[in-house]
Every structure is written in structure tokens, then in C-alpha cells.
Amino acid sequence: RAGKDLPEASLPFHRAMPSLTHMALVQLEKAGILKFLISQ
């Protein structure tokens, strides 16, 4: 992406909500089941 501008956000940051997947990953981490997460 060198030399390219960042894409325009489709939603204001203050209105962003975590997805069900994100919330499930948080619960797995709190339960001690999830130790690491690699994402791209």
C-alpha cells in the first residue's frame, strides 16, 4: 500500500460495534481457552 491513501471509513468510529465473532473470542480469552490470536 505504499504511496496510497487509507480507505474512507464507512461508519463513524463511535458507532462501530464488535461482531459476534469478536465477542466470542473475548469470552474464550476470559475463560482461559484462547491464548493467542493471529489476524490480518
N, C-alpha and C positions, 0 to 999 in steps of 0.2 A: 504494500500500500504506500510505498514511498512516494512522496510528492502528491498524494491525493488527499482531498479533504475528507473529514469524517462524515458519514451519512447523517442526514437530519433525523432527529428522534420523531417517532410517530405519536408519542404520548408524553406529556409533561412528566418529569421525574417524580413529582409529588403525587401523581395519580397511578404510578406503577404499583402493581400488586404481585406478590410471589405466586408462582404457579403451584398446582397441587403436587407436582413432582418436587419442586423446591421444598415445600412444606414437609413432604415425606422424607426427604433427605435430612432435613433438620431433626426430625423425630428419630431417625435411625442413628444420627450422631449423638443425640441426647441419651439414647438407650445404650450407647457404647458399642453399637454394631458397626457403624461406619467410622472408619479411622482416617481415610484419605479419599479425596475426590480429585480426579484429573478431568478437566473440561477444556474445550477450545471454543 
